């Protein structure tokens, strides 16, 4: 599990600075989507994974660690409000996971301004290590630069010059690939057949799906998208 290994790495890294004189628990907040598009791929599973990592490592390292969690509902204002309250009022030292790049960018700014920590293992935007880079944030797992310069470059070099890009309609996907025809979908939309029918007759070299969770399931389930 990404979150379990991430939390374990965090605890190991924390030992030199807090193990000798810990006056209060280390408080880690798992902030993610627990009720909609990313609930299956992350959601409460990330909370369980973080707790398992604490069980595995905290006692052995002599640390007291508390895990809290919340649902940002894929809304920037809700996610930023939770993060601000955690950082300023609830004693949370670090926020992890944070799928949805728009929410992650907002929490990234708060972590920097309040001198706290954020580790994004769910957000994909390369801006977290680009123009929004902060010494208070670690971008874990993957980003859009890696995706665009890995398989996409290989397809392009093999002749895939004209793309049809099926994207969820938010920051991560809007910035991911620009040189393509784009069909943007509302979260978990099932109404994608019209877009496929409209573009099916086009001379497209590659069809690209950029989505996850129920967005990915909606595209994969459409008979025209198989």
C-alpha positions, 0 to 999 in steps of 0.5 A: 500500500502506498500510504502504509509505506509512506507513513512508515518512511515518515516515522523512520525519518522523524526519529532523529528529531522527536524520539528523544524528547517527545512531549506530545503525539505526532499527529498525522492527518489523512485528507482525501476523498471518502465519498465519491470519485476516489473513495475506492482507490484511496478513501478510508483504505488510506486511513487503514494503511496509515494505522497499520504503519503506525502499529508496525513502526511507532512503538518500536521507534518509541513514538506516539502517533495519532492518525486523524482523517477527513473527507475533502469531498473533492472541493477546494474550499472544504479541503483547505478549510479542514487543512487550516483547522488541522494545522492551526487548531488541532495540532496536526503536524502533517497532512498526507494523501490528498488526491485531487490536484486542486485541493493538494495545491491549496493545502500545499500553500497552507503548509508552506505559509504555516510551516507545516508538512504535506506529503501528496501521494494522490495528487498528480499535478507536476506543479507541486514540484514545479511552479508551486514547489515548496520546501514543506511539501513532498510529492510522493508516487507519481505526477503528470510530467512522468506520465507525459514523458513516459508512455505518451512520448513513446506512443508519439515517437511511434507515430501517434501524432493525433490524440483523442483525450478523455479527461476528468474536468479538473486541474490535474487533467486540464494541464496534463496534455494540451496537444489533443482533442479533449472530451472533459467529463464531469465526475463519474459521468456516464454520458460519454457515448455522444463524445465517442460517436462524434469523434469516432469518425476522426482520423485519431492515432491514439485514444488516451484516458486520463482519469481514475476511480469511478471516472475510469470505470465510467470510460472503461464500461462504455462499449464504444471506449473498449 
